[in-house]
């Protein structure tokens, strides 16, 4: 079989695909090798020993990226709390709630399923999983299906049918318990990277004990009688407790052993389209 022959290529100069011809003008009869610096680079190169070809890359040849010690004080890096943005505070600043931590966290929310579902959606947006143990699965089905963009980020379980979730630092879990004002005993306990959120529609006989045991308490609008109980159990200032019966549907008071903060939760268009508008009762 005869050897194949190839037509010689036409060298049209350097166009990004071909090398320029040897012997071009201004090169002294020979072209510059690709690993050698150009003449303008040699002039702009800093003084000092030059690295030998083939022994590492050349460093930066410009200095605008270098800062003087005097200019370091002008550098600032905004750093805030990490967690879920639950709304804005009275100063119109973002209010961030750290729902998932390396230590066990028990949360009680006295309010609506609407507020609990907003928190669940925003927790999923941070990359966490949500497991819901509820006595009314239909109320959570649509939200669970829509969360996560098709991924199974929210799972809904019947009462006492929830299994261990296997939380970890790379896969934290928020367990939501929605079983009325008298929820049964927890099947799962708070643990590192697994927080428990218990939803109470109103205060029941066991609620004061639950509030006193919780690490974090969220309160929507309460009746005057409920406000008195919460003020006493959470040791709130009387003027703060007096505001609880007057809160709007999307306003909350978040309190812990260290302090308290009023927060206005503003739903996004997607949250409103899925869950409807803010409400206190479902």
Buried (B, 14 or more C-beta within 10 A) or exposed (E): EEEEEEEEEEEEEEEEEEEEEEEBEEEEEEBBEEEEBEEEEEEEEEEEEEEEEEEEEEEEEEEEEEEEEEEEEEEEEEEEEEBBBBBBBEEEEEBBBEBBBEEBBBBBBBBBBBBBBBBBBBBBEBEBBBBBBBEBBEBBBEBBEBBBEEEEBBBBBEBEEBEEBEBEEEEBBBBBBBBBBEBEEBBBEBBBBBBBBBBBBEBEEEBBEBBEEBBBBBBBBBEEEBBBBBBEBBEBEEEBBBBBBEBEBBBBBBBEEEEBBBBBBBBEEEBEEBBEEBBBEB
